[in-house]
Amino acid sequence: MDQNAIDEVLNHPLSQELLARDLARLAFVALDGTPRSIPIAIHWNGSEIVMCTSKNARKLAMLRRNPAVALTIDTESHPPKVLLIRGQAELDVVDGIPDEYLQFNGTYEMTPEQRAEWEDGVKALYDGMVRIVVKPTWAKLIDFETTLPTNIEELMQRQQERQRA
């Protein structure tokens, strides 16, 4: 998928709404070759998705071995809105807490007191983190109104062809 096509998908207003969410599912290949999918907090910086984790997270060895990842960001309402992204994970070990991590949880409901307590807890727990950065190399938006999964589009096309025959 070329960059213009990726940008077109990611710049769509619905994609921007989904990219503003705090949580996605990250899929990657485990060391034993089996798939893994985990919920993870995300931050979209306009060109990359940034996720942060502890320096001792087990997923880091898996991502170092095979950096190919897929992300799903979706809604819980019907019809679901789904943004699918693929890319390569780049790992960046940092001292302290990355700004992106402190920007997570922006849509979670927290009082200012709860937010301050959460930030204090984070700063006390981590002496550093690993930023997992993914620049999208493929993207698809599915809203089940104007865009559908490819297999459903194919079935609908076959149905229309049968109806015309």
Protein Blocks (a to p, Z undefined) as FASTA:
>chain_A
ZZklmmmmmmpmklmmmmmpmbdcdddddfkopacddddddddehjaccddddfklfklm
mmmmmmcdcdddddfbdcdddddddddddddddehjdfklmmgoklpccdfklmmmmmmm
mmmmpgbdcddddddfbdcddehlmpccfklmmmmmmmmmmmmZZ
